[in-house]
Amino acid sequence: MSATRNLPTELDAVIVGAGFSGLYQLYKLRQLGMRVKVVEAGSDIGGTWYWNRYPGARCDVESMHYSYSFDPELEQEWEWTEKYPSQPEILAYIHHVADRHDLRKDVVLDTKVTSAHYDEDSALWTVRTEDGQEVGARYCIMAVGCLSVPKKPEVPGLERFRGDWYHTCDWPESGVDFTGRRVAVIGTGSSGIQAIPIIAQQASELTVFQRTPNFSLPTFNGPIDREMVADIKSRYRAIREESRQSGFGIAIEPPTRSALEVDPGERHRNYEERWQRGNLTGVLQAYTDLLADEEANETAAEFVRGKIREIVDDPDTAEKLCPKGYAFGTKRPCLDTGYYETFNADHVQLADLRETPLVEITEKGVRTSDREYEVDSLVLATGFDAMTGALLNIDIRGRGGQPLREKWQDGPALYLGLNPAGFPNLFTITGPGSPSVLSNMIVSIEQHVEWITDLVDHMRRGELRTVEATETAEKEWTDHVREVGDMTLYPKTDSWYMGANVPGKPRLLMAYLGGVGPYWQKCQEVAANDYEGFALSA
Ligand code: NA7
């Protein structure tokens, strides 16, 4: 059965968002025999992987680790083709899972949730949509994604640009052919860094507008190694469990030494060996203190800068591409395929916005403080209002009609990143205050979905009506998230992890750095102790 656009008026649970998290939550709640629907703004399922269709879009967690673990047959049957999965392949996987478990019949597409209000008398949530539908439900689960509200550059003029423009996260389904066109790309985060080498293959001229250079490492992507696949498949259960107990949601051998206790030659050899692995964790996890000590971090940062200087022919361009002034890893590092090499092509130029800031978008192109760049097409790879943006875009009101926006005016506060006090029966999957974006998302998604499902099951068996975090538990957890973050270098860097990419947004580390394994243990202890820190009532 295919998806419809009609919602019933009453449900047991409403899930907002049909990405990896919403679809799995649907699957799990349906197993409890609940009446559940997923409401999705997009015209199809897939979430992040539906929207982010820009050229070169690819996950930078390796294919064998970026998949659901809940269906052991599926993980044996599904064949990834590359070391890192491309956006079309991930989307095909999501479609396959949805078909296999008949999920689409409970997904309502093309329907944007605008509000969710809690009624204290009935203990029900009323969820409203842009097209005027209204549904009441006991549980409201926000599976809205951490990077789903696009951010445009804070300069005027986009509306008068006469060429065509695209945001990487809202790319035309039919694709874009840049052949023979003069193209500008603004933004050099993961999206820009993945798209730029591909756009450069088509464009007649490409100008990359860079505000902050990023650390990027090569993927060494290619056809997947079949021996490795066979090996992983033979041990998948154990590997999944190890991932759940790990720091970032992918099992690695943990480092044991400080970067500063080894001699420079040995350190360089170690970084080189790890660089060749072509992944995010290799170099960053080489030593215990790379994310906690500036001097230690600088050794890895300088190693990466050395690579950039080796790859990029023009020394001036290479220097502009070298990140300086913030610690490697504290702004989301990128993985690329031929990014730095792209700047060796004659038709590609780098505009350094630190030297000559962006002033405006004009009819003809982009104006910086020193000149106007005339272009035919403009690509905005300018990122997202991360983690809180999608939640606060919905008018969510809890007890006493309190808006979530008001509660979070100084920054997000939730217990375990799962539930804000004063908002009974409302859950956020991979919400702020959980490992979330600082982990392999699928591992964190599965943990949250399973934990929420167990809690809902517990409520139903005990004939309980409401569950909500206590103010005390929420405060203690939020303080703990900050304290753990403060032991690292992350808070020193302006990044989207800190909300620093959106003017006026409260500046604080939104993800929990205590590690996926320890976090999961804490969630399980809370559940085992009768949901300690939550108030449950009949
Ligand atoms: P990111 O990583 O937030 O990157 C956005 C880029 O756009 C970044 O280089 C920004 O520079 C730049 N930007 C944003 N606003 C402006 C303005 N006004 N002027 C110039 N440049 C600007 O988003 P992505 O989509 O690339 O990646 C998001 C995540 O997806 C990624 O981290 C992975 O987790 C997957 P800035 O650094 O703010 O100076």
Residues whose N, C-alpha, C, O or C-beta is under 5 A from the ligand:
A	BS01	NA7	P153 E154 I186 G187 T188 G189 S190 S191 G192 R211 T212 R332 L358 A381 T382 G383 F384 W496 N501
